Amino acid sequence: MELIKKRIHYVREGKKIFDQFYVDEEYNVPEAKEDVRRIVDTGTELKIEEIRPVENYVRITGKLYFRILYLNVSSDPKPGVLEGKLPFEEMVYAENQEGEEFYIQNVRIEFTPSLIHSRKLSLRAMVELEVGREKLVDEETVTDAEGDVPLYKKMKKVQLLQLEVTKKDTYRIKEEITIPGTKESIGQILFTDISERKLELRPGQDELIVRGELFLFCMYLSGDEKPDWISQTIPYEGRIPCEGISEEMYFSIRHTMEDTLTDLRMDEDGEMRILGIEGTLALHMNFYREESVELLEDLYSLQKQCLFDTTEVVCEELLMQNQSKCKVTERLSLPELKTDVLQILHARGAIQVEHADRTGEGIRVEGILHLSFFYLRGDDAEPYGSWQGMIPFEHQIECKEMPEETVYNMEQHIEQLQITLVGSESVEIKGILTFDTFLRRPVKVWTMENVREEPLDLEQLEKRPSIVGHIVQRGEDLWQLAKQYMTTKEGIMEVNGMQNENVKEGDKLLIFKENMSIL
C-alpha cells in the first residue's frame, strides 16, 4: 500500500527573551571641537553586527552610534555636535535547538551623556531589546492511500497555512529635498534625526510594493554660521522583486530602518541647498497561502487487514491578519519649563510594550510612549533645551473568541506624532501608533505511517453474527460502526433507510455483514 503525502511548511516561533544591558565609556572631546558648555540633545542608533548561538547562549555584538548636540563655552554660544560609536558584546542565555534562527526586535535606548569637564564626557546607555527565535519546519501529512484492494477512507478537511516564500532583503531609500527659499543656504550640517513614519507593505505579483514616509529634522549652520533648522516629511515608494508571491497571500514582515544618512549637495545655482537622504529598510519576509487540505484520517478494507501507526503533527491555521491604530492624546502640564519655551523644533517618540495579554476578545496591549522634544528658548545665553517624559497607553487588538493557544507576530511603530505648545506651561501630545498583527492557531492532526497489509482472520470473521442490532453510544459515528462491523457506511444507511450519515446517542441500527448483506 502506498501513502500519498503532502509536506506543509511553516515557521515555528520560540519563546522570546527580554534583555537589558548597559554600555559605559568616557569620551574625550576631539581637538578640532570647541569646549562643551552644556549638552542640549542626543540621538542614537543601534547597529547589530552578529547574532550567533554559543552553546546555551546567544552572542550579540554590534555598535551604538551616537550624536550629541551641545553649546560651546563662548560668550556668544553656538551649537556643535559630537559623534562616535560604542562597541558592545552581550551574552543572552537561551537554550537553543538545532536549526533555530535568532533575531532582534523592539530595541529601545536610553542614552545619557554627562559632563565631567568641558573636554571630557561620561557616556552611559541603557539598551532594552527582545531576542526572538524561529525555525523553519516541514510537517508531513497523508492525503490519500492506494492499494491492490478496495479501501474505505475517512477524510478530514482542514484549512492550513502553507509557507510559500521566506526571504530576507533590503530596500534602499534615496531621496532629495531642497530647502525652502525662506531658509539660508547650508554651511555645515550639525545634527540630523531621520525617523520612520507611515509604512505600507503589500504583496503584488512576484514583487513586494513598498510605500512609506521618513520624517527628517536637520539643524545646521548657514554660511555665516547662523543656526537654522528644517523639518520635512519625505515620501518614498518602490518595489522589491520577490518571485513566487501574489496579491492574495498573507504575510508577516519584520522591518527596521538602518544606516540613515544625510549629505549636503549643491543646487543648479551652485548653492548648498539640497539634502540627500538615504536609508536602508531591512526586511525579513514570510508569505503564506491559505489552503484547504483533505487529510486521510483512517482507512480499512473488507479484503485485508490494514495496520498502521499514527503520529501527531502540528500545523497552523490562520485566525487574522490585521493592522490596527491606537490614538494617543494627552495634555501635560510642565511647570518646570515655565515661560522658557518659545517654539518646539523637533519631537521624537519610542514605543515600549510592557504587556500583551491574550483575552477572549483579542490581545490587550499596555505600554509606554517615551517622548522627547527639542525646543527654542527665549534666552540668548541658553538658546536651546530639551525635555523627556512618557505617557502610558492601552490598546485592544480585536479577535473574537481567540483561542488560548494562539501564536502571533506583532510589529509596532509610530505613524504620526505631534507635540505643540498650549499656553506657557503645557504641551498637547497627539500621536497615532500602528500595530501590524498576524495571528495563527496551532492545529494538531494525526497522520499515518508504517502501513501494513495482512490477511484477514477468516475464522474470526465466520464467528461473527450475520446481523447485529446496535444502539449508538455517545461519541460513535457511522464510520466507526462500519469499520467495527466490517461493512460500509452506505450499507448501513440503505438497510436503515437513512438520508444522511448523522447518528445520535440512543439510535437503534440494524447492521449486516457486508458479504452476507441482503442488499
N, C-alpha and C positions, 0 to 999 in steps of 0.2 A: 504494500500500500504506500502511496506517495502523498505526502502532505504538501499543499500549496501554501507557501509562506510569503509574508509581506513584512518588510522592515519599516519601522516607524522611528524617525529621527526627532529628537527634541533636546532641549538644554535643561539639565538638572541643576537647579540653584542650590548652593550650600548655604550654611548659616553665615551671615555677615558678622564681621568683627569690628567693633568700635575701638579706635586707638587715639591716644593723645600723647604728644611728646613736646619737648621744649628744645629750642636752639638758642644758645647764648654765645655772644662773642663781643670783644671790644673792637672798635673801628677807629682808625686814625684818619683824620681829615687830610685828603691829598694836598700837597704843597700848592698846587695850582688853584685851590679853592680858598675863599676867604674864611676868616674865623666865624664860627657859628654863635649866634646870639640866642636864637630861640627856634625850636622845631615847630613848624606850622602844620604840616600834613604829611601823610605817608601813603605809599602804595606797594603792594606785594603781589608776587605770582609764584606759585609752587610748580616746579618742573620735575616730574618723576622720570628718572633715567633708567631704572631697572627694578623689576619685581621678580624675585626668584625664591622658590621654596628651598630651604636648607634644613633637612631633617624635619623636625616638628615646628619649624618657624618659617616665616616669610621675611626675607630680607628686602627692605625698601631703601633705595638710595636715590639721591637727587640733589637739587639746589633750590634754595629760596632766594629769589631775586627781589631786591627792594629798591625803592626810591624814597628819598627824604627831601621834602621841600622845607627850606629854612630861611630865616632872616639873618643877614650878616650884622657885624658889630659897628658899622659906620654910622655917622651922625644922620645920614640920610639912608635908612636901612632899605636894602633891596633884596628880593628873593634870590635864592640859589638852590641848587639841587645836588644831592649826593646819591650815588648809585653803587650797587655792589651785589654780591651773592654770598650766601651762606650754605656750604655743603652740609649734608646730613646723611646719617645712616640709622635706620630704625629696624629692630628685630621684633616682629609680632608673632606671638605664639599662635600656631594654627596647625592642628593635626590634619595633614593633607592626604588625600587619596591620589592614587596614580591617575594621571590624565586630567587632573583639575587645573584650571587656569585661574589666576588671581588678578584682580583689577582694583583700582582706587576710584572712589566716588565721594561726593558730598564733602569736599575739602573746605575747611574754614580756618582762617588765620587771624590771630590777634598779634599784631606787631607793635612793640613798644620800645622805641628808641629814647634814650635819656642822655642828657649832657653830663659828662664827667668834668670836662672843661671845654674851652672854645675849640680845642684841636682834637678832642677825643670823645667818642660816644660809646655808651653801653647799649648793645642791641639784644633784645630778648623777644623771641617769637614763640607763641603757643600755637601748635598745629593740631587740629582735630580732623580725622578722616575715617572713612569706612573702608574696610578691606572686604571686597566681595569675592565670591568664588563660583565657578560654574564648570560643568563638564558636559561635553557632547556625548549623548547616549543613543545607542541603537537598540531598540527592543524588537524582538522577532515574534510576530503573531502568525496564526494559522487562519487562512481564509477559505480553504476548501481541502478536500481529500479525494483521491482517485484510487480505485482498486479493481480487482478482477471480478468482484461480485457486487451486486446492487447494495448501496449504502443508504442508510437513513440518517439525515443530518439535522442537528439543531443549530440554528444560526442566531447570532446576536448582533443587532445593528447598533453601532456607536458612532458618535461624532468626535473625531480626534483631530488634534493639531499636528500637522506634519511640518517639521522644519525643512524648508526648501533651500534656503540660501543663508549662509552665515559669512560675514565679510567685515574686515577692518579696512578703513580707507580714510583719506583726508580730503578736505575741500579748501583750497587756497583762496582767500579773500584778498583782492587787490582793487582798491578804490582810490579816488582822488577827490578832494574838496578844495574849493577856492574860498579864501577868507573874504567876508563881506567888505564892500568898499568903505564902510564906516570904520573899519579897523585898520590900524597901521600895519605895514609890512613887517614880517618876522625877521628879527636879527638872530635870536637864539631861542631854541625850544628849551624850556625849563622842566616842565612836568606834564606828563600825559597820563590819562586814565581811559582805557577802552573797555567797555563792558558790553556783554551780550544782552540784548533785549528780546524782541519777538523772534521766534524761530518756528518755522513750519517745515516739516519733513513729510514728503508724500511720495509713495511709490508710483512709478509710471511703467511703461513697457520697457524692460531692460535698462531702467535708469531710476535714480532717486532724485526727485525735484527738491531743491533747497531754496527756501526764501527766509530772509531774516533781516535784522537790523542791528547795527552796532551804535552805541552811544559814545561819542568822543568828547572828552574835556581836555583842552590843551592850554596851559599857561606859558607865556613866552615873554621875551624882552624884544621890544622894537629896535630899529636901527639906532636910535638914540637912547637905548637902554631904559625905555619906559615900560613897566609891566602892563600886560594886557592878557586877555584870555578869549577863548572861543569854545562854545559847546554846540554840538550838532548831531543829529540823528542821521546815520548813513545806511540806506537800504542796500541789500545785495541779493542776487538771485543767480542760480546756476544749476547744473545737473552733474551727477556722478554716474558714470557707466556701472551698471550692476546686472550682469547677464543672468537671466532666469527669473526675474521678479516681474510682477504685473500689478495693475491698479487695484485688483480686488484682494490682494494679500493683506494679512495682518502683520504687524511689525512691532518690535521692541528695539529701540535705538538708544544707546548711551552716547552722550556727546559732551565734549569740553572744548572751550576756546583756548588756544595756546599760541605762544610766540607772537603776541601782538607787537606791532612796530609802527612808529610814526616817523616819517622823514620829510625834510624840507626840500621843496623843489621851486624852480624858477618858472614864472609865467611868461607869456609871449612878449611882455614889455620888459623882461629882464628883472622883474621884482620878485622877491621871495614871498609869494602869496599863495602857494599851493602846498597842501599837505598830502603826502601819500600815506594811505592807511593799509596795513597788511595784517593778516591774522590767519591762523590755521584752525579749522574746525575738524577736530579728531572724532571719528565716528566708529562705533562698534555696532554692527547691524545684524539683527536676526529677522528673517522674513518667514512667515508661516502661511500654510494653506489649510483651511478647514475642510476635512474630508469625511464623507460618510462611508464607513467601512463595515462590511459584514464579516464577523469573526465566527469561525467554527467552534462551537462550544461543547458539542457532544456528538457521538455517532454510534451506530450499531448496524449489524447485518443479520438477516434471518438465515444466512447460509454458513457464516463463520463467526467465531467469537473474536471481537475486536478488543484488544487490551492496550492500554496506553497510560503513560504517566502525564501529570499536569504540573505546570509551574506558573507562578504568578508573575506577571509583568506589569509595569507601571507606565502608563502613557498620560497624555494631558488633553483636557477638554477646555475650549475657550469659554470664558464667562463674559469678558467685556474688554474692549479697548476704548479708552476714554481720555479726553482732555477736559479738565475742569479748572475753573478760575476762582480764586479767593480774593475778594476786595478787602483791602485794609484801609481804614480811615480813622485817624486819631488826631486829636489836638493836644499838644503838650505845652504846659506852662514851664518856661525855662527862666526863672528869675535870675539865675547865675549869669545870664547874658545881659540882663538889664537893657540899657539902650545901646549896647555895644554893636549890634548887627545893623549894617546899612543894607546889605544885599547878600543873599545866598548864591554863591557862584557854582557850586557843584555838590551833588548828593550821591551817596553810594549806599548799597544795601547787600545783605547776605542772609540767606535762609538757613536756619538751624532747626531741623525736625527733631523734636525730643521724644515724641510718642506717635506711633502709627498703629492704632489698635483696631483689630477686626471686630465688627459688630454685626448684628443681624441686618442692618441697613447698609452696610458697606465698610469703609475704612474711615475712622475718625483720626484726623491729623491734628496734633498740637505741637506748636513750635514757637520760635522766637525770630522776629525780623530784626537783625542787627543793622543799625543805621549810623551814618556819619555824614556831616556836611561841612564844607569849606566855605568861609564867608569873609566878606569885606567889612572892616571896622571903620569907625569914624575917627581913628587916632592915627595921625601921620607917623608917629614913632613906632606904633604896633599896628600896621595896616591890615593884617590878616589873622584869622583864628580858625579853629576847628572844634567841632563838638561830636561826641559819640554817645550813643544810647541804644535802647532796644525797646520793642513793644511785642507783647505776646499775640498770637493769632490761633484761631481754631478753624478747621475746615472739614467738611463731610464729603467724601467721595462716595456717591451713592451707587450701591449694587444690591438690589433687593434680594433677600434670602440668601445671602452669601454664605457658603459652607465654611465650617471652621478650618478645613484643611486647605483653603485657598492659598495659592502662592501668587506673588505679584512682583512686578518691577515698577518702580516709581522714580521719575525724573522731575525735578522741580527747578524753576528759575523765575527771576523777576521779569515780568513783561513790561510793566510801567512803574515808575517811581517819581514822585514829585513832592518836594518839601518847600513850602512857602511861608513867608513871614505873616503873622496875624497880630498886629499891634507890636508893642515894643518888647514883650517878654514871652511870646507864644509863637509856636510854629504849627502848621497844619500839614499832616502827612497823608498822602493819597498814593496807594500802590495797588497793583494787580499782580498776584502770584499765580503762576500756572503750574498745574500738576498733570503730567502725562503718565497714565497708569495702564498697565497691561496685566489683566487678571486671568489666571487659569486654575483649573481644578484637577488634581491628580485622579486618574481613572485606573483602578486596579482590575485587570482581567486575567482569567485563567486561560492558558494556552497549552496545546497538546505537544507532547514529544515522545519519542520512542514507541511508536505504534506497532503492534504486533498482531498478526492474524493466526488463530489456532482453530482446529476443527471443533465443531460443536459436540457437546456431550450428549449423544443421541439417546443414551439410556436415561439420563435425567429428563430429557425432553419428553420421552414416552410416558414417564411417570406423572407428568403434569396433566391436570384435568383439561378436557377439550373446551369446556365452557366454565367461565368463572363469573360470579356476581361480586362486584366490588363497590364498597361505599367510600367515596372520596374523602380523604383525610386532609387536615389543614396543611397547606404548602404543596400539595400534589398538583401536577398538571397533566395534560393529556400525553405530552411527550414522555414523561416518566413512566406512566402506566403502559404505554405502547412498548417501551424498551423492556420494562419489567416482565410483561407477559408475552414477549416475542411476537408482537403483531405490529400494526401500523396505526397511526392516528386516523387515517382515512377509514380504515376498517372499523375502528371503534365508533367513529361518528356515524357511519352508514347503518351499522347494526342498531344504534340507539336513536336514530332519526335526529341527529344534532345538526344545526345550521352553522355552528362555528365551534372553535376549539375551547371556548370558555367553560370551565367547570368550577364548582364551588364546594366547600365542605358540606358533606351530607348527601351529595348527589349519588344516585344509585345507577350503576352501569353494568351492562352485560358485555362480557369480553370473550371472544372466541380465539382459540389458537389460529394463527394465520393459515397453516396448512390443513386445518380442519374446518375452516370457515365455510358457512353456507352461502356466502355472498356470491 
